[in-house]
Amino acid sequence: MAQNNRVHGMKQWWCAWWMAFAGLVGAAETEDYKIKVDVTQQGAVFQTQASFYVPLSVCQSYRYLTDYDAATHIPGVVSSVTTRMEARKARVERGLQERILFFPIKMRMVLEMTELPNQGTDFVQLSGETKFYKGSWRLESEGTGTVFKYRAESEPDSLLPKVVIEYFIKNRLSSSFEAMAKAGAERIKQLC
């Protein structure tokens, strides 16, 4: 029973991290993409602010940001299905599978995405394994590229200590944003 509680707690922590992550796969060096990640906690709520630079136009960046089903290229994302609700709204359902301390973890999340053409997206969790998760992506032109700015608030449904959650969220998000920046940079030849 204690092992089930531990697995349940880890599952919820891991889902909080994945919920904070919406992007694509790859690998990059942090300094190339000016990656910044800041995770703070107020009460039970984690606030995440992050940004990275990609050498794409704002239009290319927006197309990349709203290519939700490309997330299946992310290690751990086993499915991503987008359902168009309206011209500027989509529902994204993702299946996740990961291993934490030798325990297989499977999760599911559903997000509602509100699109702001060439500006970014707002998102909110409709269902999933965190108490709540909401945030936004914003795109800002900078030189010959675009800065992706991410803000999110989430409340993990977890029994793990704050310092453990914060450490893993911060470190895993940094590598995830590096992957997103690298994958975005690979789209430089795609037309808008």
DASUL-V720240 format. One record per residue. PHI is phi in whole degrees, 0 to 359 (NA if undefined). OMEGA is omega in radians with two decimals (* if undefined). Layout:
phi = (PHI | PHI)
omega = (OMEGA | OMEGA)
//
This chain:
phi = (NA | 298 | 295 | 298 | 296 | 296 | 298 | 298 | 297 | 294 | 300 | 291 | 297 | 299 | 297 | 301 | 296 | 295 | 296 | 285 | 247 | 222 | 187 | 233 | 259 | 153 | 213 | 207 | 265 | 307 | 295 | 293 | 245 | 52 | 284 | 228 | 223 | 227 | 240 | 231 | 231 | 235 | 66 | 268 | 263 | 264 | 248 | 240 | 233 | 211 | 205 | 204 | 251 | 228 | 282 | 239 | 291 | 299 | 298 | 297 | 297 | 295 | 299 | 295 | 299 | 264 | 271 | 300 | 284 | 291 | 297 | 293 | 278 | 280 | 304 | 101 | 268 | 264 | 205 | 208 | 236 | 256 | 241 | 284 | 266 | 212 | 303 | 241 | 227 | 220 | 250 | 243 | 250 | 237 | 254 | 235 | 217 | 210 | 240 | 236 | 49 | 72 | 260 | 285 | 237 | 240 | 221 | 219 | 217 | 231 | 243 | 256 | 254 | 250 | 264 | 241 | 314 | 58 | 242 | 148 | 218 | 246 | 219 | 214 | 285 | 270 | 204 | 162 | 250 | 239 | 295 | 200 | 204 | 208 | 174 | 205 | 242 | 230 | 247 | 228 | 295 | 213 | 61 | 263 | 220 | 223 | 263 | 268 | 245 | 243 | 225 | 209 | 235 | 213 | 235 | 295 | 264 | 223 | 258 | 289 | 297 | 308 | 297 | 292 | 299 | 298 | 300 | 291 | 299 | 298 | 288 | 289 | 296 | 302 | 291 | 292 | 293 | 300 | 298 | 297 | 297 | 299 | 296 | 296 | 299 | 289 | 266 | 301 | 271 | 285 | 285 | 263)
omega = (3.11 | 3.12 | 3.09 | 3.09 | 3.13 | 3.13 | 3.13 | 3.12 | 3.11 | 3.12 | -3.12 | 3.08 | -3.10 | 3.12 | 3.10 | 3.12 | -3.12 | 3.13 | 3.13 | -3.08 | 3.05 | -3.06 | -3.04 | -2.98 | 3.07 | 3.06 | -3.10 | 3.03 | -3.04 | -3.05 | 3.12 | -3.03 | 3.07 | -3.07 | 3.07 | 3.11 | 3.09 | 3.13 | 3.07 | 3.13 | 3.03 | -3.03 | 3.13 | -3.03 | 3.04 | 3.08 | -3.11 | 3.01 | -3.13 | 3.05 | 3.01 | -3.08 | 3.08 | -3.12 | 3.10 | 3.00 | 3.10 | 3.13 | 3.09 | -3.14 | 3.14 | 3.11 | 3.12 | -3.11 | -3.07 | 3.03 | -2.98 | -3.05 | 3.04 | 3.13 | 3.12 | 3.05 | 3.13 | 3.05 | 3.14 | 3.10 | -3.07 | 3.08 | 3.06 | -3.10 | -3.14 | 3.05 | 3.13 | 3.14 | 3.11 | -3.13 | -3.07 | 3.11 | 3.10 | 3.01 | -3.10 | 3.11 | -3.09 | 3.00 | -3.08 | 3.08 | -3.08 | 3.06 | 3.10 | -3.12 | 3.09 | 3.10 | 3.07 | -3.11 | 3.06 | -3.12 | 3.09 | 3.07 | 3.07 | 3.13 | 2.96 | -3.11 | 3.02 | -3.03 | 3.08 | -2.99 | 3.12 | 3.07 | -3.12 | 3.14 | 2.94 | 3.14 | 3.09 | 3.10 | 3.04 | 3.05 | -3.11 | -3.02 | 2.92 | 3.13 | 2.98 | 3.13 | 3.11 | 3.13 | -3.10 | 2.92 | 3.04 | -3.12 | 3.12 | 3.12 | 3.09 | -3.12 | -3.14 | -3.11 | -3.07 | 3.02 | 3.05 | 3.13 | -3.07 | 3.03 | 3.13 | 3.00 | 3.11 | 3.06 | 3.12 | 3.03 | -2.98 | 3.09 | 3.14 | 3.12 | -3.12 | -3.07 | 3.11 | 3.13 | -3.11 | 3.14 | -3.09 | 3.11 | -3.09 | -3.09 | 3.13 | 3.11 | 3.12 | -3.14 | 3.10 | 3.11 | 3.03 | 3.13 | 3.13 | -3.13 | 3.13 | 3.14 | 3.10 | -3.14 | 3.12 | 3.13 | -3.03 | -3.11 | 3.14 | 3.12 | 3.13 | *)
//
